[in-house]
Amino acid sequence: MFRLIAALVAHRKAARVFEYAQIQRYADDSFYAFTRGATFVAACNDGGASGSRRIIYHEYAEGATLCDVLGAAGGEGCVQVQDGGFDVACRDGGPVVLYPTPV
């Protein structure tokens, strides 16, 4: 839990997320996603199931790569914007925090 909180606090400071408005990107009964600046956050309430959603309402450029800032290593946890959208999967009901990688 400490590592999760430390990673979120470090990202929040570096990305200065609270300087931006929160924009809802997707919502249904068990999945909610929003952005603040370039940071994409998804939260799941699916009882631990690993569901995936296609996000098409976003501001990322085609071909952009977004990686999970919560520590997915070696390129795991990264998604690429293709055909106007990207897929986000929650792992074991946990949050996903994606941020664009430098070009």
Contacts in CASP RR format, 6 or more apart in sequence:
PFRMAT RR
TARGET T0000
AUTHOR 0000-0000-0000
METHOD contacts of the structure
MODEL  1
MFRLIAALVAHRKAARVFEYAQIQRYADDSFYAFTRGATFVAACNDGGAS
GSRRIIYHEYAEGATLCDVLGAAGGEGCVQVQDGGFDVACRDGGPVVLYP
TPV
4 70 0 8 1.000
7 69 0 8 1.000
7 70 0 8 1.000
7 71 0 8 1.000
8 69 0 8 1.000
8 70 0 8 1.000
8 97 0 8 1.000
11 17 0 8 1.000
11 39 0 8 1.000
11 69 0 8 1.000
11 97 0 8 1.000
11 99 0 8 1.000
12 18 0 8 1.000
15 36 0 8 1.000
15 37 0 8 1.000
15 38 0 8 1.000
15 39 0 8 1.000
15 99 0 8 1.000
17 36 0 8 1.000
17 37 0 8 1.000
17 39 0 8 1.000
18 36 0 8 1.000
19 37 0 8 1.000
20 35 0 8 1.000
20 36 0 8 1.000
20 37 0 8 1.000
21 36 0 8 1.000
22 34 0 8 1.000
22 35 0 8 1.000
22 36 0 8 1.000
23 34 0 8 1.000
23 35 0 8 1.000
23 36 0 8 1.000
24 32 0 8 1.000
24 33 0 8 1.000
24 34 0 8 1.000
25 33 0 8 1.000
25 34 0 8 1.000
25 35 0 8 1.000
25 40 0 8 1.000
25 55 0 8 1.000
25 57 0 8 1.000
25 58 0 8 1.000
26 32 0 8 1.000
26 33 0 8 1.000
26 42 0 8 1.000
26 53 0 8 1.000
26 55 0 8 1.000
26 57 0 8 1.000
27 33 0 8 1.000
28 53 0 8 1.000
30 44 0 8 1.000
30 45 0 8 1.000
30 46 0 8 1.000
30 47 0 8 1.000
31 42 0 8 1.000
31 43 0 8 1.000
31 44 0 8 1.000
31 45 0 8 1.000
31 46 0 8 1.000
31 51 0 8 1.000
31 53 0 8 1.000
31 90 0 8 1.000
32 42 0 8 1.000
32 43 0 8 1.000
32 44 0 8 1.000
33 40 0 8 1.000
33 41 0 8 1.000
33 42 0 8 1.000
33 43 0 8 1.000
33 53 0 8 1.000
33 55 0 8 1.000
33 88 0 8 1.000
34 40 0 8 1.000
34 41 0 8 1.000
35 41 0 8 1.000
35 58 0 8 1.000
35 59 0 8 1.000
38 99 0 8 1.000
38 100 0 8 1.000
39 69 0 8 1.000
39 97 0 8 1.000
39 98 0 8 1.000
39 99 0 8 1.000
40 55 0 8 1.000
40 58 0 8 1.000
40 66 0 8 1.000
40 88 0 8 1.000
40 96 0 8 1.000
40 97 0 8 1.000
40 98 0 8 1.000
40 99 0 8 1.000
41 95 0 8 1.000
41 96 0 8 1.000
41 97 0 8 1.000
41 98 0 8 1.000
42 53 0 8 1.000
42 88 0 8 1.000
42 90 0 8 1.000
42 95 0 8 1.000
42 96 0 8 1.000
42 97 0 8 1.000
42 98 0 8 1.000
43 90 0 8 1.000
43 94 0 8 1.000
43 95 0 8 1.000
44 51 0 8 1.000
44 90 0 8 1.000
44 93 0 8 1.000
44 94 0 8 1.000
44 95 0 8 1.000
45 93 0 8 1.000
46 90 0 8 1.000
46 93 0 8 1.000
47 93 0 8 1.000
48 90 0 8 1.000
48 92 0 8 1.000
48 93 0 8 1.000
48 94 0 8 1.000
49 93 0 8 1.000
50 89 0 8 1.000
50 90 0 8 1.000
50 91 0 8 1.000
50 92 0 8 1.000
50 93 0 8 1.000
51 89 0 8 1.000
51 90 0 8 1.000
52 87 0 8 1.000
52 88 0 8 1.000
52 89 0 8 1.000
52 90 0 8 1.000
53 87 0 8 1.000
53 88 0 8 1.000
53 89 0 8 1.000
54 85 0 8 1.000
54 86 0 8 1.000
54 87 0 8 1.000
55 85 0 8 1.000
55 86 0 8 1.000
55 87 0 8 1.000
55 88 0 8 1.000
56 84 0 8 1.000
56 85 0 8 1.000
58 81 0 8 1.000
58 85 0 8 1.000
58 86 0 8 1.000
60 66 0 8 1.000
60 81 0 8 1.000
60 86 0 8 1.000
60 100 0 8 1.000
61 81 0 8 1.000
62 81 0 8 1.000
62 82 0 8 1.000
62 84 0 8 1.000
63 80 0 8 1.000
63 81 0 8 1.000
63 82 0 8 1.000
64 80 0 8 1.000
64 81 0 8 1.000
64 100 0 8 1.000
65 78 0 8 1.000
65 79 0 8 1.000
65 80 0 8 1.000
65 81 0 8 1.000
65 100 0 8 1.000
65 101 0 8 1.000
66 78 0 8 1.000
66 79 0 8 1.000
66 80 0 8 1.000
66 81 0 8 1.000
66 86 0 8 1.000
66 98 0 8 1.000
66 99 0 8 1.000
66 100 0 8 1.000
66 101 0 8 1.000
67 75 0 8 1.000
67 77 0 8 1.000
67 78 0 8 1.000
67 98 0 8 1.000
67 99 0 8 1.000
67 101 0 8 1.000
68 77 0 8 1.000
68 78 0 8 1.000
68 96 0 8 1.000
68 97 0 8 1.000
68 98 0 8 1.000
69 97 0 8 1.000
69 98 0 8 1.000
69 99 0 8 1.000
70 95 0 8 1.000
70 96 0 8 1.000
70 97 0 8 1.000
72 78 0 8 1.000
78 101 0 8 1.000
79 86 0 8 1.000
79 87 0 8 1.000
79 88 0 8 1.000
79 98 0 8 1.000
80 86 0 8 1.000
88 96 0 8 1.000
88 98 0 8 1.000
89 96 0 8 1.000
90 96 0 8 1.000
END
